[in-house]
Amino acid sequence: MENLIAILEKVSDPRQAWKIKHKLSDILLICLFAVTCNANSALEIYDFAVSRKQWLNTILSLENGIPSRLTFARVLQLISPKAFAVAFTQIMASVESISKGRIVAIDGKAIAGTYHKRLSVYGWCMVQRK
């Protein structure tokens, strides 16, 4: 878990410093967990976080509680897609290393061969093997 947080802490935070109540790495990690569990919107990410608040408190500080759905929406609109793609690729490379290469695809697109090869490095569907 520390490795995931360390990777996400490298993503540049575009928010105004005086408005920040929640760590960017906490928000992004909650988003990753929620999207992996089929959340498709800021509201679904928020609902995921609220329903798993007790568990999330064991791995994240969440000093100001669960971020609001509007906070999730704003952060997802503000962060650089390229910066997040780099972090996500590092996370998936870490997962691949830990699993000794057994885990590569995040969803069925890569397995079914329907993912777009040019976008796969920056998308959610696959980490390319070396």
VMD Tcl script that builds the backbone (N, CA, C; Angstrom):
set m [mol new atoms 390]
animate dup $m
set s [atomselect $m all]
$s set {name element resname resid chain x y z} {
  {N N MET 1 A 0.820 -1.192 0.000}
  {CA C MET 1 A 0.000 0.000 0.000}
  {C C MET 1 A 0.867 1.261 0.000}
  {N N GLU 2 A 1.955 1.208 0.743}
  {CA C GLU 2 A 2.843 2.373 0.796}
  {C C GLU 2 A 3.387 2.709 -0.585}
  {N N ASN 3 A 3.665 1.673 -1.385}
  {CA C ASN 3 A 4.178 1.879 -2.731}
  {C C ASN 3 A 3.143 2.608 -3.592}
  {N N LEU 4 A 1.871 2.213 -3.499}
  {CA C LEU 4 A 0.813 2.879 -4.261}
  {C C LEU 4 A 0.713 4.352 -3.872}
  {N N ILE 5 A 0.720 4.603 -2.583}
  {CA C ILE 5 A 0.609 5.972 -2.095}
  {C C ILE 5 A 1.822 6.795 -2.542}
  {N N ALA 6 A 3.002 6.216 -2.453}
  {CA C ALA 6 A 4.220 6.925 -2.865}
  {C C ALA 6 A 4.162 7.296 -4.348}
  {N N ILE 7 A 3.664 6.405 -5.165}
  {CA C ILE 7 A 3.540 6.689 -6.602}
  {C C ILE 7 A 2.542 7.815 -6.824}
  {N N LEU 8 A 1.388 7.741 -6.154}
  {CA C LEU 8 A 0.345 8.752 -6.351}
  {C C LEU 8 A 0.742 10.113 -5.771}
  {N N GLU 9 A 1.622 10.125 -4.797}
  {CA C GLU 9 A 2.094 11.403 -4.234}
  {C C GLU 9 A 2.952 12.174 -5.232}
  {N N LYS 10 A 3.426 11.520 -6.281}
  {CA C LYS 10 A 4.227 12.189 -7.303}
  {C C LYS 10 A 3.373 12.954 -8.311}
  {N N VAL 11 A 2.055 12.679 -8.337}
  {CA C VAL 11 A 1.164 13.384 -9.256}
  {C C VAL 11 A 1.021 14.831 -8.777}
  {N N SER 12 A 1.238 15.760 -9.682}
  {CA C SER 12 A 1.165 17.180 -9.354}
  {C C SER 12 A -0.262 17.568 -8.963}
  {N N ASP 13 A -0.378 18.313 -7.863}
  {CA C ASP 13 A -1.678 18.729 -7.355}
  {C C ASP 13 A -2.021 20.113 -7.909}
  {N N PRO 14 A -3.015 20.209 -8.810}
  {CA C PRO 14 A -3.347 21.490 -9.434}
  {C C PRO 14 A -4.308 22.356 -8.609}
  {N N ARG 15 A -4.717 21.883 -7.452}
  {CA C ARG 15 A -5.697 22.617 -6.642}
  {C C ARG 15 A -5.062 23.831 -5.963}
  {N N GLN 16 A -5.900 24.796 -5.618}
  {CA C GLN 16 A -5.442 25.968 -4.882}
  {C C GLN 16 A -5.137 25.539 -3.455}
  {N N ALA 17 A -3.927 25.815 -3.001}
  {CA C ALA 17 A -3.445 25.314 -1.708}
  {C C ALA 17 A -4.368 25.662 -0.544}
  {N N TRP 18 A -4.941 26.832 -0.543}
  {CA C TRP 18 A -5.763 27.259 0.584}
  {C C TRP 18 A -7.125 26.572 0.628}
  {N N LYS 19 A -7.481 25.836 -0.443}
  {CA C LYS 19 A -8.765 25.128 -0.484}
  {C C LYS 19 A -8.629 23.628 -0.200}
  {N N ILE 20 A -7.420 23.147 -0.039}
  {CA C ILE 20 A -7.190 21.706 0.082}
  {C C ILE 20 A -7.528 21.201 1.481}
  {N N LYS 21 A -8.443 20.222 1.545}
  {CA C LYS 21 A -8.804 19.567 2.803}
  {C C LYS 21 A -8.385 18.095 2.813}
  {N N HIS 22 A -8.167 17.531 1.618}
  {CA C HIS 22 A -7.864 16.113 1.492}
  {C C HIS 22 A -6.602 15.932 0.657}
  {N N LYS 23 A -5.778 14.973 1.039}
  {CA C LYS 23 A -4.560 14.684 0.283}
  {C C LYS 23 A -4.928 14.165 -1.102}
  {N N LEU 24 A -4.239 14.658 -2.115}
  {CA C LEU 24 A -4.497 14.219 -3.480}
  {C C LEU 24 A -4.291 12.715 -3.612}
  {N N SER 25 A -3.246 12.199 -2.984}
  {CA C SER 25 A -2.977 10.753 -3.093}
  {C C SER 25 A -4.131 9.929 -2.501}
  {N N ASP 26 A -4.761 10.410 -1.425}
  {CA C ASP 26 A -5.917 9.705 -0.852}
  {C C ASP 26 A -7.082 9.697 -1.832}
  {N N ILE 27 A -7.348 10.851 -2.434}
  {CA C ILE 27 A -8.452 10.952 -3.389}
  {C C ILE 27 A -8.212 10.039 -4.583}
  {N N LEU 28 A -7.009 10.070 -5.123}
  {CA C LEU 28 A -6.699 9.248 -6.290}
  {C C LEU 28 A -6.745 7.755 -5.965}
  {N N LEU 29 A -6.280 7.383 -4.793}
  {CA C LEU 29 A -6.316 5.968 -4.411}
  {C C LEU 29 A -7.757 5.493 -4.253}
  {N N ILE 30 A -8.598 6.310 -3.639}
  {CA C ILE 30 A -10.015 5.958 -3.521}
  {C C ILE 30 A -10.630 5.821 -4.915}
  {N N CYS 31 A -10.281 6.736 -5.810}
  {CA C CYS 31 A -10.784 6.660 -7.189}
  {C C CYS 31 A -10.343 5.374 -7.867}
  {N N LEU 32 A -9.081 5.013 -7.705}
  {CA C LEU 32 A -8.584 3.765 -8.304}
  {C C LEU 32 A -9.334 2.553 -7.772}
  {N N PHE 33 A -9.502 2.490 -6.458}
  {CA C PHE 33 A -10.240 1.375 -5.862}
  {C C PHE 33 A -11.668 1.339 -6.393}
  {N N ALA 34 A -12.327 2.482 -6.404}
  {CA C ALA 34 A -13.731 2.547 -6.807}
  {C C ALA 34 A -13.923 2.183 -8.280}
  {N N VAL 35 A -13.077 2.719 -9.146}
  {CA C VAL 35 A -13.200 2.428 -10.577}
  {C C VAL 35 A -12.917 0.952 -10.846}
  {N N THR 36 A -11.968 0.391 -10.111}
  {CA C THR 36 A -11.686 -1.045 -10.240}
  {C C THR 36 A -12.911 -1.870 -9.850}
  {N N CYS 37 A -13.729 -1.318 -8.954}
  {CA C CYS 37 A -14.961 -1.990 -8.518}
  {C C CYS 37 A -16.180 -1.485 -9.290}
  {N N ASN 38 A -15.959 -0.975 -10.497}
  {CA C ASN 38 A -17.004 -0.586 -11.449}
  {C C ASN 38 A -17.672 0.753 -11.198}
  {N N ALA 39 A -17.104 1.633 -10.414}
  {CA C ALA 39 A -17.664 2.979 -10.278}
  {C C ALA 39 A -17.426 3.735 -11.587}
  {N N ASN 40 A -18.436 4.459 -12.032}
  {CA C ASN 40 A -18.352 5.158 -13.313}
  {C C ASN 40 A -18.547 6.667 -13.222}
  {N N SER 41 A -18.707 7.195 -12.033}
  {CA C SER 41 A -18.929 8.629 -11.878}
  {C C SER 41 A -18.409 9.068 -10.515}
  {N N ALA 42 A -18.340 10.387 -10.347}
  {CA C ALA 42 A -17.903 10.926 -9.056}
  {C C ALA 42 A -18.867 10.504 -7.951}
  {N N LEU 43 A -20.149 10.455 -8.255}
  {CA C LEU 43 A -21.125 10.027 -7.252}
  {C C LEU 43 A -20.913 8.569 -6.862}
  {N N GLU 44 A -20.648 7.710 -7.836}
  {CA C GLU 44 A -20.395 6.300 -7.537}
  {C C GLU 44 A -19.089 6.119 -6.764}
  {N N ILE 45 A -18.092 6.933 -7.068}
  {CA C ILE 45 A -16.831 6.890 -6.313}
  {C C ILE 45 A -17.093 7.298 -4.868}
  {N N TYR 46 A -17.859 8.366 -4.696}
  {CA C TYR 46 A -18.219 8.825 -3.353}
  {C C TYR 46 A -18.993 7.738 -2.600}
  {N N ASP 47 A -19.997 7.146 -3.249}
  {CA C ASP 47 A -20.787 6.083 -2.611}
  {C C ASP 47 A -19.899 4.908 -2.212}
  {N N PHE 48 A -18.949 4.554 -3.081}
  {CA C PHE 48 A -17.996 3.488 -2.777}
  {C C PHE 48 A -17.220 3.836 -1.510}
  {N N ALA 49 A -16.706 5.070 -1.450}
  {CA C ALA 49 A -15.892 5.496 -0.307}
  {C C ALA 49 A -16.703 5.507 0.984}
  {N N VAL 50 A -17.919 6.002 0.924}
  {CA C VAL 50 A -18.766 6.050 2.119}
  {C C VAL 50 A -19.072 4.642 2.614}
  {N N SER 51 A -19.358 3.743 1.680}
  {CA C SER 51 A -19.706 2.374 2.088}
  {C C SER 51 A -18.503 1.601 2.626}
  {N N ARG 52 A -17.299 2.077 2.342}
  {CA C ARG 52 A -16.085 1.394 2.804}
  {C C ARG 52 A -15.229 2.293 3.697}
  {N N LYS 53 A -15.876 3.245 4.333}
  {CA C LYS 53 A -15.168 4.223 5.160}
  {C C LYS 53 A -14.319 3.555 6.243}
  {N N GLN 54 A -14.860 2.581 6.914}
  {CA C GLN 54 A -14.122 1.916 7.996}
  {C C GLN 54 A -12.844 1.279 7.456}
  {N N TRP 55 A -12.941 0.580 6.342}
  {CA C TRP 55 A -11.764 -0.048 5.735}
  {C C TRP 55 A -10.778 1.013 5.255}
  {N N LEU 56 A -11.271 2.050 4.578}
  {CA C LEU 56 A -10.387 3.108 4.076}
  {C C LEU 56 A -9.631 3.790 5.210}
  {N N ASN 57 A -10.269 3.928 6.366}
  {CA C ASN 57 A -9.598 4.539 7.519}
  {C C ASN 57 A -8.430 3.698 8.025}
  {N N THR 58 A -8.399 2.424 7.692}
  {CA C THR 58 A -7.277 1.584 8.123}
  {C C THR 58 A -6.053 1.755 7.233}
  {N N ILE 59 A -6.245 2.289 6.026}
  {CA C ILE 59 A -5.113 2.434 5.101}
  {C C ILE 59 A -4.787 3.879 4.747}
  {N N LEU 60 A -5.735 4.792 4.987}
  {CA C LEU 60 A -5.530 6.208 4.685}
  {C C LEU 60 A -5.802 7.033 5.934}
  {N N SER 61 A -5.230 8.231 5.995}
  {CA C SER 61 A -5.460 9.058 7.181}
  {C C SER 61 A -6.864 9.652 7.190}
  {N N LEU 62 A -7.325 10.177 6.084}
  {CA C LEU 62 A -8.664 10.769 5.955}
  {C C LEU 62 A -9.020 11.650 7.152}
  {N N GLU 63 A -8.109 12.558 7.481}
  {CA C GLU 63 A -8.284 13.438 8.638}
  {C C GLU 63 A -9.565 14.260 8.579}
  {N N ASN 64 A -10.002 14.607 7.387}
  {CA C ASN 64 A -11.231 15.389 7.215}
  {C C ASN 64 A -12.375 14.545 6.660}
  {N N GLY 65 A -12.310 13.258 6.900}
  {CA C GLY 65 A -13.372 12.362 6.448}
  {C C GLY 65 A -13.276 12.033 4.968}
  {N N ILE 66 A -14.351 11.494 4.450}
  {CA C ILE 66 A -14.432 11.127 3.030}
  {C C ILE 66 A -14.652 12.412 2.224}
  {N N PRO 67 A -13.884 12.603 1.146}
  {CA C PRO 67 A -14.131 13.767 0.289}
  {C C PRO 67 A -15.548 13.710 -0.298}
  {N N SER 68 A -16.116 14.855 -0.591}
  {CA C SER 68 A -17.458 14.897 -1.175}
  {C C SER 68 A -17.420 14.456 -2.631}
  {N N ARG 69 A -18.592 14.180 -3.174}
  {CA C ARG 69 A -18.648 13.796 -4.593}
  {C C ARG 69 A -18.169 14.949 -5.470}
  {N N LEU 70 A -18.421 16.182 -5.029}
  {CA C LEU 70 A -17.956 17.342 -5.795}
  {C C LEU 70 A -16.442 17.449 -5.773}
  {N N THR 71 A -15.843 17.090 -4.654}
  {CA C THR 71 A -14.377 17.081 -4.569}
  {C C THR 71 A -13.806 16.050 -5.525}
  {N N PHE 72 A -14.385 14.847 -5.536}
  {CA C PHE 72 A -13.924 13.827 -6.489}
  {C C PHE 72 A -14.057 14.349 -7.916}
  {N N ALA 73 A -15.195 14.947 -8.246}
  {CA C ALA 73 A -15.421 15.452 -9.601}
  {C C ALA 73 A -14.411 16.532 -9.969}
  {N N ARG 74 A -14.191 17.491 -9.055}
  {CA C ARG 74 A -13.240 18.580 -9.331}
  {C C ARG 74 A -11.825 18.052 -9.539}
  {N N VAL 75 A -11.398 17.151 -8.669}
  {CA C VAL 75 A -10.037 16.620 -8.775}
  {C C VAL 75 A -9.865 15.865 -10.090}
  {N N LEU 76 A -10.846 15.062 -10.443}
  {CA C LEU 76 A -10.747 14.295 -11.687}
  {C C LEU 76 A -10.744 15.205 -12.915}
  {N N GLN 77 A -11.372 16.365 -12.815}
  {CA C GLN 77 A -11.346 17.326 -13.916}
  {C C GLN 77 A -10.025 18.090 -13.974}
  {N N LEU 78 A -9.402 18.282 -12.832}
  {CA C LEU 78 A -8.207 19.131 -12.765}
  {C C LEU 78 A -6.887 18.411 -13.032}
  {N N ILE 79 A -6.777 17.156 -12.632}
  {CA C ILE 79 A -5.472 16.503 -12.745}
  {C C ILE 79 A -5.101 16.272 -14.205}
  {N N SER 80 A -3.838 16.280 -14.443}
  {CA C SER 80 A -3.321 16.049 -15.790}
  {C C SER 80 A -3.492 14.577 -16.161}
  {N N PRO 81 A -4.199 14.292 -17.258}
  {CA C PRO 81 A -4.350 12.895 -17.676}
  {C C PRO 81 A -3.006 12.202 -17.931}
  {N N LYS 82 A -2.057 12.955 -18.487}
  {CA C LYS 82 A -0.738 12.356 -18.750}
  {C C LYS 82 A -0.017 12.025 -17.448}
  {N N ALA 83 A -0.069 12.933 -16.479}
  {CA C ALA 83 A 0.585 12.684 -15.192}
  {C C ALA 83 A -0.050 11.485 -14.499}
  {N N PHE 84 A -1.377 11.405 -14.561}
  {CA C PHE 84 A -2.046 10.262 -13.946}
  {C C PHE 84 A -1.713 8.980 -14.697}
  {N N ALA 85 A -1.632 9.048 -16.025}
  {CA C ALA 85 A -1.289 7.864 -16.824}
  {C C ALA 85 A 0.094 7.333 -16.458}
  {N N VAL 86 A 1.029 8.239 -16.232}
  {CA C VAL 86 A 2.380 7.832 -15.824}
  {C C VAL 86 A 2.311 7.114 -14.477}
  {N N ALA 87 A 1.575 7.703 -13.526}
  {CA C ALA 87 A 1.445 7.085 -12.198}
  {C C ALA 87 A 0.751 5.733 -12.300}
  {N N PHE 88 A -0.306 5.666 -13.088}
  {CA C PHE 88 A -1.045 4.403 -13.228}
  {C C PHE 88 A -0.173 3.331 -13.868}
  {N N THR 89 A 0.607 3.721 -14.859}
  {CA C THR 89 A 1.517 2.767 -15.503}
  {C C THR 89 A 2.545 2.249 -14.499}
  {N N GLN 90 A 3.043 3.124 -13.628}
  {CA C GLN 90 A 3.986 2.696 -12.586}
  {C C GLN 90 A 3.308 1.744 -11.598}
  {N N ILE 91 A 2.064 2.039 -11.252}
  {CA C ILE 91 A 1.320 1.159 -10.344}
  {C C ILE 91 A 1.143 -0.214 -10.977}
  {N N MET 92 A 0.749 -0.243 -12.226}
  {CA C MET 92 A 0.526 -1.531 -12.892}
  {C C MET 92 A 1.836 -2.294 -13.090}
  {N N ALA 93 A 2.926 -1.571 -13.335}
  {CA C ALA 93 A 4.231 -2.232 -13.433}
  {C C ALA 93 A 4.596 -2.859 -12.088}
  {N N SER 94 A 4.264 -2.171 -11.008}
  {CA C SER 94 A 4.507 -2.701 -9.665}
  {C C SER 94 A 3.662 -3.946 -9.422}
  {N N VAL 95 A 2.397 -3.890 -9.826}
  {CA C VAL 95 A 1.503 -5.049 -9.678}
  {C C VAL 95 A 2.033 -6.224 -10.502}
  {N N GLU 96 A 2.474 -5.936 -11.708}
  {CA C GLU 96 A 3.021 -6.991 -12.560}
  {C C GLU 96 A 4.262 -7.618 -11.930}
  {N N SER 97 A 5.113 -6.787 -11.343}
  {CA C SER 97 A 6.321 -7.283 -10.698}
  {C C SER 97 A 5.983 -8.160 -9.494}
  {N N ILE 98 A 5.072 -7.672 -8.654}
  {CA C ILE 98 A 4.675 -8.430 -7.461}
  {C C ILE 98 A 4.039 -9.760 -7.841}
  {N N SER 99 A 3.257 -9.741 -8.920}
  {CA C SER 99 A 2.569 -10.967 -9.343}
  {C C SER 99 A 3.430 -11.836 -10.258}
  {N N LYS 100 A 4.671 -11.432 -10.440}
  {CA C LYS 100 A 5.619 -12.153 -11.302}
  {C C LYS 100 A 5.086 -12.308 -12.733}
  {N N GLY 101 A 4.449 -11.243 -13.226}
  {CA C GLY 101 A 3.996 -11.211 -14.610}
  {C C GLY 101 A 2.653 -11.854 -14.875}
  {N N ARG 102 A 2.011 -12.371 -13.850}
  {CA C ARG 102 A 0.730 -13.049 -14.084}
  {C C ARG 102 A -0.425 -12.084 -14.292}
  {N N ILE 103 A -0.330 -10.867 -13.747}
  {CA C ILE 103 A -1.419 -9.908 -13.875}
  {C C ILE 103 A -0.982 -8.793 -14.809}
  {N N VAL 104 A -1.727 -8.626 -15.897}
  {CA C VAL 104 A -1.415 -7.564 -16.833}
  {C C VAL 104 A -2.680 -6.778 -17.172}
  {N N ALA 105 A -3.750 -7.441 -17.553}
  {CA C ALA 105 A -4.965 -6.757 -17.994}
  {C C ALA 105 A -5.770 -6.258 -16.802}
  {N N ILE 106 A -6.336 -5.072 -16.957}
  {CA C ILE 106 A -7.200 -4.500 -15.926}
  {C C ILE 106 A -8.648 -4.824 -16.253}
  {N N ASP 107 A -8.992 -4.920 -17.503}
  {CA C ASP 107 A -10.358 -5.271 -17.874}
  {C C ASP 107 A -10.329 -6.200 -19.073}
  {N N GLY 108 A -11.491 -6.567 -19.542}
  {CA C GLY 108 A -11.597 -7.550 -20.616}
  {C C GLY 108 A -11.181 -7.062 -21.976}
  {N N LYS 109 A -10.968 -5.758 -22.154}
  {CA C LYS 109 A -10.603 -5.255 -23.472}
  {C C LYS 109 A -9.303 -5.875 -23.977}
  {N N ALA 110 A -8.317 -5.968 -23.094}
  {CA C ALA 110 A -7.020 -6.511 -23.510}
  {C C ALA 110 A -7.134 -7.984 -23.836}
  {N N ILE 111 A -7.908 -8.703 -23.029}
  {CA C ILE 111 A -8.062 -10.141 -23.256}
  {C C ILE 111 A -8.822 -10.394 -24.554}
  {N N ALA 112 A -9.870 -9.599 -24.805}
  {CA C ALA 112 A -10.693 -9.784 -25.997}
  {C C ALA 112 A -10.044 -9.192 -27.243}
  {N N GLY 113 A -8.987 -8.418 -27.052}
  {CA C GLY 113 A -8.306 -7.813 -28.194}
  {C C GLY 113 A -9.038 -6.610 -28.764}
  {N N THR 114 A -9.925 -5.983 -27.974}
  {CA C THR 114 A -10.703 -4.854 -28.478}
  {C C THR 114 A -10.162 -3.512 -28.020}
  {N N TYR 115 A -9.061 -3.498 -27.280}
  {CA C TYR 115 A -8.497 -2.232 -26.846}
  {C C TYR 115 A -7.775 -1.574 -28.002}
  {N N HIS 116 A -7.617 -0.271 -27.929}
  {CA C HIS 116 A -6.922 0.481 -28.966}
  {C C HIS 116 A -5.437 0.483 -28.633}
  {N N LYS 117 A -4.623 -0.131 -29.475}
  {CA C LYS 117 A -3.194 -0.308 -29.185}
  {C C LYS 117 A -2.484 1.017 -28.926}
  {N N ARG 118 A -2.799 2.046 -29.691}
  {CA C ARG 118 A -2.109 3.323 -29.539}
  {C C ARG 118 A -2.422 3.979 -28.200}
  {N N LEU 119 A -3.626 3.769 -27.672}
  {CA C LEU 119 A -4.037 4.397 -26.426}
  {C C LEU 119 A -3.793 3.528 -25.207}
  {N N SER 120 A -3.395 2.287 -25.388}
  {CA C SER 120 A -3.321 1.365 -24.263}
  {C C SER 120 A -2.309 1.766 -23.200}
  {N N VAL 121 A -1.255 2.456 -23.572}
  {CA C VAL 121 A -0.266 2.878 -22.582}
  {C C VAL 121 A -0.878 3.903 -21.631}
  {N N TYR 122 A -1.777 4.742 -22.150}
  {CA C TYR 122 A -2.374 5.799 -21.335}
  {C C TYR 122 A -3.754 5.432 -20.804}
  {N N GLY 123 A -4.262 4.273 -21.154}
  {CA C GLY 123 A -5.600 3.895 -20.738}
  {C C GLY 123 A -5.596 2.944 -19.567}
  {N N TRP 124 A -6.776 2.445 -19.253}
  {CA C TRP 124 A -6.956 1.559 -18.112}
  {C C TRP 124 A -6.820 0.104 -18.517}
  {N N CYS 125 A -6.663 -0.173 -19.791}
  {CA C CYS 125 A -6.858 -1.547 -20.208}
  {C C CYS 125 A -5.629 -2.442 -20.081}
  {N N MET 126 A -4.436 -1.924 -20.191}
  {CA C MET 126 A -3.314 -2.860 -20.227}
  {C C MET 126 A -1.986 -2.187 -19.938}
  {N N VAL 127 A -1.104 -2.929 -19.339}
  {CA C VAL 127 A 0.284 -2.505 -19.196}
  {C C VAL 127 A 1.083 -3.342 -20.179}
  {N N GLN 128 A 1.849 -2.695 -21.019}
  {CA C GLN 128 A 2.615 -3.440 -22.010}
  {C C GLN 128 A 3.785 -4.156 -21.356}
  {N N ARG 129 A 4.018 -5.372 -21.786}
  {CA C ARG 129 A 5.171 -6.116 -21.302}
  {C C ARG 129 A 6.422 -5.635 -22.004}
  {N N LYS 130 A 7.555 -5.759 -21.323}
  {CA C LYS 130 A 8.822 -5.311 -21.899}
  {C C LYS 130 A 9.376 -6.342 -22.846}
}
mol reanalyze $m
mol bondsrecalc $m
mol representation Tube
mol addrep $m
